[in-house]
């Protein structure tokens, strides 16, 4: 089944594996029953969260308090990246917006597509790349108001030329571009997206990618699928997650990694080599998709996660 990168399209079929104590799991925003948050990102000292119906939130104190920011419109905002200190968001029907330099309103960008855009990344040269449904890849130069579609020869890299959904895009510390995709695919480009190679495949789709401070790349996805790479995305090894839940987001803080998903939250305290479940009433009943590492607080909490009902938690 073809899955889009939004918890609204996923079947709730996950069961959390063996657990350890989760005394530090703390809600910092309750939200509303119809709210949903899909992404969290950082811009300097500020944290941003975006979600359904154009929801935009900002925190200027490490995630302790959140302020609702004027919305660019009633649409599902699914992906976010920071451009020169200002957030750029993409989402439903190819919509894209950039927060004005004055911090007062949202400026529309021409995404060059009407396909759903699921994620966006700011690259080291100041350009931005966004990916989405049916093999969509678009890119804009630094300072440009419009994206241009990147043509991909899917016949050359995918059997039958099938155009997979692309869920996440990132640039590694070494400058390599990676895309998480349907059918367990991880796509790699070393020339700015001109050509791509497939470095991993699996029956389970990969929904999110992240590189930790130790250089390890971690990918997470459908049915508890976790993979990692220590050679800049060339080769990938599967890890035991202890769950069959759909895993939607991954981040790190120091040597610790965290993974969130549909009724599942996992942590690794050894640099992403092994995983344990964070199990409590909340993690077993809700989904989380956005996750971000933060500086540890006095109680050792070092991650923020957000998702169902617009709830944001610290753990």
Secondary structure, DSSP 8 states (H G I E B T S, - for coil): ----SSGGGS-------SEE--TT-EEEE---TT-BEEEEEEETTEEEEEEGGG-EEEESSTTSS-EE---S-SS-EEEEEEETTEEEEEEGGG-EEEE-TTSS-EEEEB-S--S-EEEEEE-TTS-EEEEEGGG-EEEE-TT-SB-EE----HHHHSGGG----EEEEEE-TTS-EEEEEGGG-EEEESSTTSS-EEEE--SS-EEEEEE-TTS-EEEEEGGG-EEEESSTTSS-EEE--S--S-EEEEEEETTEEEEEEBTEEEEESSSSSS-EEE-STTTTT-BEEEEEE----TT---EEEEEBTT-EEE-
